[in-house]
Amino acid sequence: MNDSSWGAPPQAGQAGYWGPTERGPVPGAAPAGPAYDAPEAQQTRPMPIVPDGPAYGGDQDDDRGAARTGGPLFRDEDHGAFPGGDGSGFPSGDHGRFPDERYGGRSGSPSAQPHATPRHDSSYVPQNPEPMPEVQPQPAPAPAPQKKSAGRDLGAAIGVGVGLGVVIVASLFVVKAVFVGVVAVAVVVGLWELTSRLQERKQIKAPLVPLAVGGAAMVVAGYVRGAEGAWVAMALTALAVLVWRMTEPPEGYLKDVTAGVFAAFYVPFLATFVALMLTADDGPWRVLTFLLLTVVSDTGAYAVGWRFGTHKLAPRISPGKTREGLLGAVSFAMVAGALCLQFLIDDGTWWQGLLLGLAVAASATLGDLGESMIKRDLGIKDMGTLLPGHGGIMDRLDSLLPTAPVVWLLLVLFVGSG
């Protein structure tokens, strides 16, 4: 390399002179580096400006500022280009400086002083930048409290209930035989729902024809012939189920006839006690008391349980029922029973009504839990969809069916068969 490759140094005494003086080299001063020719400088491609890196702090900042005189040293120096066009790997403007001077020292290399603070320059990128602090994820906001839901269309349920009540009361006090027909129709529809769900969910084929005919006959027999007629009709219905099933292959015979006999007892036989109550002189009032107490018990359980229920009554059978709801059912039914026995039933007293209301609350709750057990075993929510807001007929008969024999028996004990 000849001398022409280095730029002509300024004369001693001039500003920006870094070369040796007549007295010798200046301590700490770096010799002037090579300069590019104008054509080469024009071919240098500028790199994008890199933002300032994080400062490490230290005492070297002031020394480094003093080691560099103001203004560019060479005409082709570009503060925004990095790395330099001479391939030195240093930012532009550091041409002619030794690597150790860039880090504020007089000798050595950058690795010798890893913690020295680099010069603040827009073109400088720190060798070992501090890691950015991790942003901690913000906790998700708590969901807004949801209002309790009744789980059904309450408006439709009330409308259907009022409509059924009008039909029942009108037939009950106008013509008793019409009310018996209403009970028989409800029994047949309930049997159809029950046998259909058994076949759909469990492949159990309980014969519907003998059940429907025998069930309707059972209700009529109870009204016409009393308890003896009901028992005879029940026996004949069970026999008809056994014979009817023999017309099909023997596979599954036992489970089919067992389900058929169960259905005959569960739906029409228990409903026959409503017809037995109707045979008394004050039969319509007894039936009305039975219906009122059952409905009031269910309403009290629903209202109190929905508003105050926190302790589950039978979570494995019916998760929606609570102990508070049971207390509400008992309280409402006892009050209603005392009023009904005192004002609706001949020779009845209020304390008898309290006992009757307590028994109705217990039997209605057990009946509701019993059907909930059946539906849970079948894997369904409702037995049908015939009644909007209620489900099926069987979803309304679940508490009425087991309560009918209880009310009939207690009224016979309290005031006679009449």
C-alpha positions in Angstrom: 0.0 0.0 0.0 1.4 3.4 -1.0 1.0 6.7 0.6 -1.5 7.9 -2.0 -4.0 5.5 -0.5 -4.2 7.6 2.6 -5.7 11.0 2.4 -3.4 14.0 2.7 -3.3 14.9 6.3 -4.0 18.4 7.5 -1.2 20.5 8.6 -0.1 20.5 12.2 -1.9 23.1 14.2 -5.0 22.9 12.1 -8.4 21.9 13.7 -9.2 18.3 13.4 -5.5 17.3 12.9 -4.9 13.8 14.3 -1.6 13.0 12.8 1.9 13.2 14.4 3.3 16.5 15.3 6.8 17.7 15.2 7.1 16.5 18.7 6.0 13.1 17.8 2.7 11.2 18.0 0.0 12.6 20.1 -0.8 10.2 23.0 -4.2 8.6 22.6 -4.7 9.9 19.0 -5.5 7.5 16.3 -3.8 7.7 12.9 -6.0 8.8 10.1 -7.6 5.9 8.3 -7.8 5.3 4.6 -10.2 7.4 2.6 -12.3 6.3 -0.3 -12.1 7.9 -3.6 -15.1 9.8 -4.8 -16.3 7.1 -7.2 -16.1 4.4 -4.5 -18.0 6.6 -2.1 -20.8 7.1 -4.5 -21.3 3.3 -4.8 -21.7 2.9 -1.0 -25.3 1.8 -0.3 -26.8 3.4 2.8 -28.4 1.1 5.3 -31.6 1.9 7.2 -31.2 3.8 10.4 -31.5 1.5 13.5 -33.1 3.0 16.6 -31.1 3.7 19.6 -30.3 0.6 21.7 -30.7 0.6 25.5 -27.9 2.3 27.3 -25.9 0.3 29.8 -24.6 3.2 31.8 -21.0 3.7 32.9 -18.2 6.3 33.2 -17.0 5.8 29.7 -19.6 8.0 28.0 -17.7 11.3 28.7 -14.4 9.9 27.6 -15.7 8.6 24.3 -17.3 12.0 23.7 -13.9 13.6 24.2 -12.1 11.2 21.9 -13.9 12.4 18.8 -13.7 15.9 17.5 -16.7 17.6 16.1 -17.6 17.3 12.4 -16.9 14.6 9.9 -13.3 13.5 9.3 -13.7 12.4 5.7 -15.8 13.9 2.9 -17.6 10.5 2.3 -18.4 9.9 5.9 -22.1 9.1 6.4 -23.5 8.9 9.9 -26.5 7.0 8.7 -24.7 4.1 7.0 -23.9 0.9 8.9 -21.7 -0.9 8.5 -19.1 1.3 6.9 -18.3 1.0 3.2 -14.8 -0.2 3.9 -16.0 -3.5 5.3 -14.6 -2.7 8.7 -17.9 -3.7 10.4 -18.1 -0.4 12.3 -20.7 2.4 11.9 -19.9 5.1 9.4 -18.0 7.9 11.0 -15.7 5.5 12.9 -13.3 5.1 9.9 -9.8 5.6 11.1 -10.5 4.7 14.7 -9.1 1.6 16.3 -11.7 -0.9 17.6 -10.5 -0.4 21.2 -11.2 3.4 20.9 -14.8 2.8 20.0 -15.3 1.2 23.4 -13.5 4.0 25.3 -10.2 2.1 25.8 -6.7 2.5 24.5 -6.0 -1.1 23.7 -7.7 -4.4 23.6 -10.9 -5.5 21.9 -14.6 -5.1 22.5 -14.6 -8.5 24.2 -12.2 -7.3 26.7 -14.7 -4.7 28.1 -18.1 -6.3 27.5 -19.9 -4.0 29.9 -18.6 -0.7 28.5 -21.4 1.6 27.4 -21.5 2.1 23.6 -21.7 5.5 22.1 -25.2 6.9 21.6 -25.6 6.9 17.9 -28.6 6.3 15.7 -26.5 3.9 13.6 -25.2 1.8 16.6 -26.6 -1.5 17.6 -25.5 -2.9 20.9 -23.7 -6.2 20.8 -25.4 -7.7 23.9 -28.7 -5.9 24.3 -30.7 -6.5 27.5 -33.7 -8.8 26.9 -37.0 -7.0 26.7 -39.1 -7.5 29.8 -41.8 -10.1 29.4 -45.3 -8.7 29.3 -47.4 -10.4 31.8 -50.8 -11.4 30.5 -53.6 -9.4 32.0 -56.1 -11.6 33.9 -59.4 -12.1 32.1 -62.2 -10.0 33.5 -64.6 -11.8 35.6 -67.8 -12.8 33.8 -70.9 -10.8 34.6 -73.2 -12.5 37.0 -76.0 -14.2 35.2 -79.6 -14.1 36.3 -81.3 -17.2 37.4 -83.3 -18.8 34.7 -86.4 -20.9 35.2 -85.2 -23.2 32.4 -88.6 -23.2 30.6 -91.0 -20.9 28.8 -92.8 -19.6 31.9 -95.4 -17.8 29.9 -96.3 -20.8 27.8 -96.3 -23.0 31.0 -98.8 -20.7 32.8 -101.0 -20.5 29.7 -101.2 -24.2 29.3 -101.7 -24.8 33.0 -104.6 -22.3 33.1 -106.2 -24.0 30.0 -106.0 -27.4 31.5 -107.4 -26.1 34.8 -110.4 -24.7 33.1 -111.1 -27.9 31.3 -110.7 -30.0 34.4 -112.8 -27.8 36.7 -115.6 -27.4 34.1 -115.8 -31.2 33.5 -115.5 -31.9 37.2 -118.5 -29.8 38.3 -120.7 -30.1 35.3 -120.8 -33.8 34.4 -118.7 -36.3 36.4 -118.6 -38.8 33.5 -116.9 -36.2 31.3 -114.2 -35.8 33.9 -113.7 -39.5 34.0 -113.3 -39.4 30.2 -110.6 -36.6 30.6 -108.7 -38.8 33.1 -108.9 -41.8 30.7 -107.6 -39.8 27.8 -104.7 -38.5 29.9 -103.9 -42.0 30.9 -103.8 -43.3 27.3 -101.6 -40.4 26.2 -99.3 -40.9 29.1 -98.9 -44.6 28.3 -98.1 -43.8 24.7 -95.3 -41.4 25.8 -93.9 -43.8 28.2 -93.8 -46.8 25.9 -92.4 -44.7 23.0 -89.5 -43.5 25.1 -88.8 -47.0 26.4 -88.6 -48.3 22.8 -86.5 -45.3 21.5 -84.0 -45.3 24.3 -83.8 -48.9 25.6 -85.3 -50.9 22.8 -88.0 -52.2 25.2 -91.2 -53.0 23.3 -94.0 -52.8 25.9 -97.3 -53.6 24.0 -99.2 -50.4 23.8 -102.6 -51.7 22.6 -103.5 -53.9 25.6 -102.1 -51.2 27.9 -104.2 -48.4 26.4 -107.4 -50.5 26.4 -106.8 -51.9 29.8 -105.8 -48.5 31.2 -108.9 -46.7 30.1 -111.0 -49.7 31.3 -109.3 -49.5 34.7 -110.3 -45.8 35.2 -113.9 -46.5 34.2 -114.1 -49.6 36.3 -112.8 -47.7 39.4 -115.5 -45.1 38.9 -118.3 -47.6 38.3 -117.4 -50.6 40.5 -115.1 -49.0 43.0 -111.8 -50.5 44.2 -112.8 -54.0 43.4 -113.4 -53.1 39.8 -110.1 -51.3 39.6 -108.2 -54.4 40.9 -109.9 -56.7 38.5 -109.2 -54.4 35.5 -105.5 -54.2 36.6 -105.2 -58.0 36.7 -106.8 -58.4 33.3 -104.6 -55.7 31.8 -101.4 -57.5 33.0 -102.7 -60.8 31.6 -103.4 -59.1 28.2 -99.9 -57.8 28.1 -98.4 -61.2 28.6 -100.5 -62.8 25.9 -100.1 -60.0 23.4 -96.3 -60.2 23.5 -96.4 -63.9 22.7 -97.2 -63.0 19.1 -93.7 -61.8 18.6 -90.3 -63.6 18.8 -89.2 -64.6 22.3 -86.1 -62.5 22.3 -86.6 -59.7 24.9 -89.9 -61.2 26.0 -89.2 -60.9 29.7 -88.1 -57.2 29.7 -91.0 -56.3 27.4 -93.7 -57.8 29.6 -92.1 -56.5 32.8 -92.1 -53.0 31.4 -95.7 -53.5 30.3 -96.9 -54.5 33.7 -94.9 -51.7 35.3 -96.5 -49.2 32.9 -100.0 -50.6 33.7 -99.5 -50.1 37.4 -97.6 -46.8 37.2 -100.1 -44.8 35.0 -103.7 -46.1 34.9 -103.9 -48.0 38.2 -102.7 -45.0 40.2 -105.0 -42.7 38.2 -107.9 -44.9 39.2 -107.8 -43.5 42.7 -108.9 -40.1 41.3 -112.0 -41.9 40.0 -112.5 -43.5 43.4 -112.5 -40.0 45.1 -115.1 -38.8 42.6 -117.6 -41.5 43.7 -118.2 -39.8 47.1 -121.0 -37.4 47.6 -118.6 -34.5 47.8 -116.4 -36.1 45.2 -115.8 -33.1 43.1 -114.5 -31.1 46.1 -112.2 -34.0 47.1 -110.8 -34.1 43.6 -110.4 -30.4 43.6 -108.6 -30.5 47.0 -106.3 -33.2 45.6 -105.4 -31.1 42.6 -105.0 -27.9 44.5 -102.7 -29.3 47.1 -100.5 -31.0 44.5 -100.2 -27.9 42.3 -99.6 -25.7 45.4 -96.9 -28.1 46.6 -95.1 -28.0 43.2 -95.5 -24.2 43.0 -94.1 -23.7 46.5 -91.1 -26.0 45.8 -90.4 -24.1 42.5 -90.8 -20.6 43.9 -88.8 -21.1 47.1 -86.2 -23.3 45.5 -85.6 -20.9 42.6 -85.2 -17.9 44.9 -83.4 -19.3 47.9 -82.3 -22.8 46.9 -78.6 -23.5 47.6 -78.5 -27.0 49.1 -79.2 -29.9 46.7 -81.9 -32.4 47.7 -80.9 -35.3 45.4 -78.2 -34.1 43.0 -77.7 -37.6 41.4 -81.4 -37.8 40.5 -82.6 -34.3 40.0 -79.9 -31.6 40.3 -82.5 -28.8 40.2 -84.3 -29.7 43.4 -83.1 -28.2 46.7 -83.9 -28.7 50.3 -85.1 -25.1 50.5 -87.6 -26.0 47.8 -88.8 -29.0 49.8 -89.4 -26.8 52.7 -91.3 -24.4 50.5 -93.5 -27.3 49.2 -94.3 -28.5 52.7 -95.2 -25.0 54.0 -97.4 -24.1 51.0 -99.1 -27.5 51.0 -99.8 -27.4 54.7 -101.4 -24.0 54.6 -103.5 -24.9 51.5 -104.5 -28.2 53.2 -105.7 -26.5 56.3 -107.8 -24.1 54.2 -109.2 -26.8 52.0 -110.2 -29.2 54.8 -111.8 -26.4 56.8 -113.8 -24.8 54.0 -114.2 -27.4 51.1 -114.6 -30.8 52.7 -117.6 -31.8 54.8 -116.7 -32.6 58.4 -113.0 -31.7 57.8 -110.9 -29.7 60.3 -107.9 -27.5 59.8 -105.4 -29.7 61.7 -106.4 -32.6 59.4 -105.6 -30.3 56.5 -102.1 -29.7 58.0 -101.4 -33.5 58.0 -102.9 -33.9 54.6 -100.7 -31.1 53.2 -97.6 -32.6 54.7 -98.4 -36.0 53.2 -99.1 -34.4 49.8 -95.8 -32.5 49.8 -93.9 -35.7 50.6 -95.7 -37.9 48.0 -95.5 -35.2 45.3 -91.8 -34.8 45.8 -91.2 -38.6 45.7 -93.3 -38.9 42.6 -91.3 -36.1 40.9 -88.0 -37.7 41.9 -89.3 -41.1 40.7 -90.0 -39.9 37.2 -86.7 -37.9 37.2 -85.0 -41.3 37.9 -86.7 -42.8 34.9 -85.9 -40.0 32.6 -82.3 -40.0 33.8 -82.0 -43.7 33.1 -83.5 -43.1 29.6 -81.2 -40.1 29.0 -84.0 -37.6 28.3 -85.2 -34.3 29.7 -88.9 -34.6 29.0 -91.3 -37.5 28.3 -92.8 -35.6 25.4 -93.5 -32.2 23.8 -97.3 -32.1 23.7 -97.7 -29.4 26.3 -95.5 -26.2 25.6 -93.6 -25.1 28.7 -94.3 -28.4 30.4 -93.1 -31.2 28.2 -95.4 -34.1 27.9 -98.5 -35.4 29.7 -96.3 -37.6 31.9 -94.3 -34.6 32.9 -97.5 -33.2 34.6 -98.7 -36.5 35.9 -95.4 -37.3 37.7 -96.5 -35.8 41.0 -100.2 -36.3 40.6 -100.1 -40.1 40.2 -98.5 -41.1 43.5 -100.4 -38.4 45.4 -103.8 -39.7 44.3 -103.9 -42.9 46.5 -102.4 -40.9 49.5 -105.2 -38.3 49.4 -107.9 -40.9 48.8 -106.7 -42.9 51.8 -106.4 -39.9 54.2 -109.7 -38.5 53.3 -111.4 -41.8 53.9 -109.7 -42.0 57.3 -110.6 -38.4 58.2 -114.1 -38.0 56.9 -115.1 -41.4 55.6 -115.7 -42.7 52.0 -118.9 -40.5 51.9 
